[in-house]
Every structure is written in C-alpha cells, then in structure tokens.
Amino acid sequence: MTPLELEEAGLGDDAPDLRFWAGRARGLVLDLGCRGGRVSAFLRKREAVVISLDPAAACVRATRRRSERLPVVQADIRRFMFRRLDTVLATSSAFQELPNRADRARCLASVRESLRPSGSLVLALRAPKPREAALVPRRLAAEFVHGGTRIARFETVRREPGVAVVASDWVVAGKPAGTVERRLAVLDRPALQEELRAAGFSLFALFRDWNEAPFDDRGPLLIVEAARD
C-alpha cells in the first residue's frame, strides 16, 4: 500500500470527520484537495452531488479507482473555476500546505468566484499550539489493523518560521513503508479570519474537533465555516 492508501485506511470509513463533512454537503459540492477520494465517495453514497479536485495526479487516479461515478478534476487549487457551487469543502490539508498568504489568497479567490452568492466554504486546519516546542520528537500517532496487518504511523513535528513541518513515518507489519512530509502554514484564528475577510468571506462558525466543540486553543483542529459575502 502507498502512504496515501495507508492514510485513508487509517482514517476509516466510519469516522467522525465523515459525518461532519456530510452535514455540510449542501447542493453542488466541491471536495477541494480530495486526496484519495475518501470523503467524496462517502458523500456520493449519501446522494450528494460532488465534484472532486486535487492537484496531484496520483490522488486523481486513486479517487477514480475508488469510485467511477465521481467526476474528478486535476487542477491547481490556486487557479480553478466552476460555476455556481453551493459548498466548497476543503477536506484535506491542501489549503494549509500552500506556502504563503499570496497563494492562499489566490485559492480563496478561486473558491469565491466558483461559489453562488452566500455559498459556503468549510476549512479544517491543524491548529497551532501556542507553546509547542521547536521540535516534537518522533511519537506514535496512530495504530490500527487493516486486512489482518498491523499498521502504525509515527509523527515528528519541526517548527520553522510560520510553518510546521510534519513528517509521518509508516510502518506495516514491523517494516518501514514510506514517509510523507507536509509543510503546514501555522495559522491561528485571527490570522485565518483576516485572510477570509480580505478574500470576501464572513466567518460564522468555529470548532476545535469533529464533534463541533466550540473552538479554543486546546483542540487539535481549527475548523471554520464561512459564507461568501
């Protein structure tokens, strides 16, 4: 299995995030940064009308393998155009992986132009930890059994100016199975709110986890719902 397949297998097909995304999938939906199509396929099974988009060819192929019924587009998330979407769900870390504010602004501009008036955008980000050390040593982040095989993911986090570098090491049946490194912009609530406001969005809900607990600094996530002005 590839690291992408391992990641989606570890998340599972009955996880709280799927129920959260399903509750936000209204009208014509764009899954922005669909990865391997896990969320898109779940929404499609629930009769949602979904378009999947990812910049990586491997993710587009994986999504097509998962469901032939899903329309999938390979495109730069900073430059795309659809007409009259009702909802954009940023279901992966793709938005947070954009390296600077200018790139995120271009992405948000594409989202805004693709949405109907009052259409909604939902983003889920890894929340910054105010007192997180410059280096969080390698630790076990997840462990599960898939197809009778024990799989583990170890995570190391390194802080750089404005960025958290998250390295995930996969181990399958006791053997290394690949490493994925992602550089995530460190965005706190005020910074993200300002970027959304500048792009023409009004924030109307904030959560810290998939169970919709009100946001605070203790949660693992910064989940925002915003409406196009």
C-alpha positions as CSV (number, residue, x, y, z in Angstrom):
1,M,0.0,0.0,0.0
2,T,1.1,3.5,-0.7
3,P,1.3,6.1,2.1
4,L,-1.9,7.7,0.6
5,E,-3.7,4.4,0.9
6,L,-2.4,3.8,4.4
7,E,-3.5,7.2,5.5
8,E,-7.0,6.7,4.2
9,A,-7.2,3.2,5.6
10,G,-6.2,4.5,9.0
11,L,-8.9,7.2,8.9
12,G,-11.5,4.6,8.2
13,D,-15.0,4.8,6.5
14,D,-17.0,5.4,9.7
15,A,-15.0,8.2,11.3
16,P,-16.4,11.4,12.9
17,D,-14.9,13.6,10.2
18,L,-17.1,11.9,7.5
19,R,-20.2,12.6,9.5
20,F,-19.1,16.2,9.9
21,W,-18.5,16.7,6.2
22,A,-21.8,15.0,5.3
23,G,-23.6,17.5,7.5
24,R,-22.1,20.4,5.4
25,A,-22.6,19.0,1.9
26,R,-25.4,21.1,0.6
27,G,-26.3,21.4,-3.0
28,L,-23.5,21.2,-5.6
29,V,-20.3,20.4,-3.6
30,L,-16.6,20.7,-4.5
31,D,-14.2,18.5,-2.5
32,L,-11.1,20.7,-2.6
33,G,-7.9,18.7,-2.2
34,C,-9.7,15.3,-2.3
35,R,-6.6,13.2,-1.8
36,G,-7.7,9.6,-2.5
37,G,-11.4,10.4,-2.6
38,R,-12.4,9.0,0.8
39,V,-14.7,11.9,1.7
40,S,-16.0,12.4,-1.9
41,A,-17.0,8.7,-2.1
42,F,-18.7,8.8,1.3
43,L,-20.7,11.9,0.2
44,R,-21.6,10.3,-3.1
45,K,-23.0,7.2,-1.3
46,R,-25.3,9.6,0.6
47,E,-26.6,11.0,-2.7
48,A,-24.6,14.3,-2.5
49,V,-23.7,15.9,-5.8
50,V,-19.9,16.1,-5.6
51,I,-17.0,17.2,-7.8
52,S,-13.5,16.1,-6.6
53,L,-10.4,18.2,-7.3
54,D,-6.8,17.6,-6.4
55,P,-3.5,18.9,-7.9
56,A,-1.7,15.6,-7.7
57,A,-2.2,13.0,-10.5
58,A,-1.7,10.1,-8.0
59,C,-4.6,11.4,-5.9
60,V,-6.8,11.8,-9.0
61,R,-6.1,8.2,-10.1
62,A,-6.8,6.9,-6.6
63,T,-10.1,8.8,-6.5
64,R,-11.1,7.3,-9.8
65,R,-10.2,3.8,-8.6
66,R,-12.3,4.3,-5.5
67,S,-15.5,5.4,-7.4
68,E,-16.1,5.5,-11.2
69,R,-19.2,7.6,-10.5
70,L,-17.2,10.6,-9.2
71,P,-16.3,13.4,-11.5
72,V,-12.6,14.2,-10.7
73,V,-10.6,17.1,-11.9
74,Q,-6.8,17.6,-11.7
75,A,-6.1,21.3,-11.1
76,D,-4.0,23.7,-9.1
77,I,-6.1,24.7,-6.1
78,R,-4.9,28.3,-6.5
79,R,-6.4,28.5,-10.0
80,F,-9.6,26.8,-10.9
81,M,-13.1,27.8,-11.9
82,F,-16.5,26.3,-11.6
83,R,-19.9,27.9,-11.9
84,R,-22.4,28.3,-9.0
85,L,-21.2,25.9,-6.5
86,D,-23.2,25.8,-3.3
87,T,-20.5,24.4,-1.0
88,V,-16.7,24.0,-1.0
89,L,-15.3,21.5,1.5
90,A,-11.5,21.7,2.0
91,T,-11.3,18.1,3.3
92,S,-7.5,17.7,3.4
93,S,-4.5,19.8,4.4
94,A,-4.1,21.0,0.8
95,F,-5.1,24.6,1.7
96,Q,-2.8,24.7,4.7
97,E,0.1,23.4,2.6
98,L,0.0,26.5,0.4
99,P,3.3,28.2,1.3
100,N,2.4,31.8,1.8
101,R,-0.5,34.2,2.1
102,A,-0.5,35.2,-1.5
103,D,-1.1,31.6,-2.6
104,R,-3.8,31.1,-0.1
105,A,-5.4,34.4,-1.3
106,R,-5.4,33.1,-4.9
107,C,-7.1,29.8,-3.7
108,L,-9.7,31.7,-1.7
109,A,-10.4,34.0,-4.8
110,S,-11.0,30.9,-6.9
111,V,-13.3,29.5,-4.3
112,R,-15.2,32.8,-4.1
113,E,-15.6,33.1,-7.9
114,S,-16.9,29.5,-8.1
115,L,-19.5,29.8,-5.3
116,R,-23.0,31.1,-5.6
117,P,-23.8,34.3,-3.6
118,S,-24.0,33.2,0.1
119,G,-22.4,29.8,-0.8
120,S,-20.3,28.3,2.0
121,L,-16.6,27.3,2.5
122,V,-15.6,24.9,5.2
123,L,-11.9,24.6,6.1
124,A,-10.3,22.2,8.6
125,L,-6.7,23.1,9.7
126,R,-4.3,21.6,12.1
127,A,-4.5,24.1,15.0
128,P,-1.3,25.8,16.1
129,K,-0.2,25.0,19.7
130,P,0.8,28.3,21.5
131,R,3.5,26.6,23.5
132,E,4.6,23.8,21.1
133,A,8.3,23.2,21.1
134,A,10.5,23.8,18.1
135,L,10.9,20.1,17.8
136,V,8.3,17.5,18.9
137,P,10.2,14.2,18.9
138,R,9.0,11.1,17.0
139,R,5.9,9.6,18.6
140,L,3.3,7.1,17.8
141,A,0.4,9.0,16.3
142,A,-1.8,6.1,15.1
143,E,-2.0,2.4,15.2
144,F,-4.6,0.1,13.6
145,V,-5.2,-3.2,11.9
146,H,-6.1,-3.4,8.2
147,G,-6.7,-6.6,6.4
148,G,-5.2,-8.5,9.3
149,T,-2.0,-6.5,9.2
150,R,-0.9,-4.1,12.0
151,I,-0.1,-0.6,10.7
152,A,1.5,2.2,12.7
153,R,2.1,5.9,11.9
154,F,4.9,7.8,13.7
155,E,4.9,11.6,13.6
156,T,7.7,14.1,14.1
157,V,6.9,17.9,14.1
158,R,9.5,20.5,13.4
159,R,8.7,24.2,13.7
160,E,10.2,26.7,11.3
161,P,9.1,30.4,11.0
162,G,5.5,30.3,10.1
163,V,5.5,26.6,9.2
164,A,5.1,23.3,11.0
165,V,6.9,20.5,9.2
166,V,5.0,17.3,9.9
167,A,6.8,14.0,8.9
168,S,4.7,10.8,9.0
169,D,6.6,7.5,9.0
170,W,4.5,4.5,8.1
171,V,5.3,1.0,9.4
172,V,3.5,-2.0,8.1
173,A,3.9,-5.4,9.8
174,G,7.0,-4.0,11.6
175,K,8.7,-2.8,8.4
176,P,9.1,0.8,7.1
177,A,6.6,1.6,4.4
178,G,7.3,5.2,3.4
179,T,7.5,8.7,4.8
180,V,5.3,11.7,3.9
181,E,6.4,15.2,4.9
182,R,4.0,18.1,4.8
183,R,4.8,21.7,5.4
184,L,1.7,23.3,7.0
185,A,1.3,27.0,7.4
186,V,0.8,28.0,11.1
187,L,-2.4,29.9,11.1
188,D,-4.1,30.9,14.3
189,R,-7.7,32.1,14.5
190,P,-7.1,35.8,14.0
191,A,-4.8,35.3,11.0
192,L,-7.2,32.9,9.3
193,Q,-10.1,35.2,10.0
194,E,-8.3,38.1,8.4
195,E,-7.4,36.1,5.3
196,L,-11.0,35.1,4.9
197,R,-12.3,38.6,5.4
198,A,-9.8,40.0,2.9
199,A,-11.0,37.4,0.3
200,G,-14.7,38.3,0.7
201,F,-15.9,35.7,3.3
202,S,-17.7,36.1,6.6
203,L,-16.9,33.5,9.2
204,F,-19.9,32.2,11.0
205,A,-18.8,29.1,12.9
206,L,-15.6,27.8,14.6
207,F,-14.9,24.3,16.1
208,R,-12.0,22.6,17.6
209,D,-12.9,19.0,16.7
210,W,-15.2,16.9,14.5
211,N,-17.8,16.8,17.3
212,E,-18.3,20.5,16.9
213,A,-17.0,21.6,20.3
214,P,-16.5,25.4,20.3
215,F,-13.0,26.4,19.3
216,D,-10.3,27.0,21.9
217,D,-6.5,26.6,22.0
218,R,-6.7,23.1,23.4
219,G,-8.2,21.4,20.4
220,P,-6.3,19.6,17.7
221,L,-8.1,21.4,14.8
222,L,-9.2,24.8,13.7
223,I,-12.4,24.2,11.7
224,V,-14.1,27.2,10.2
225,E,-17.3,27.7,8.2
226,A,-17.5,30.9,6.2
227,A,-20.1,32.4,3.8
228,R,-19.3,34.2,0.6
229,D,-20.2,37.9,1.1
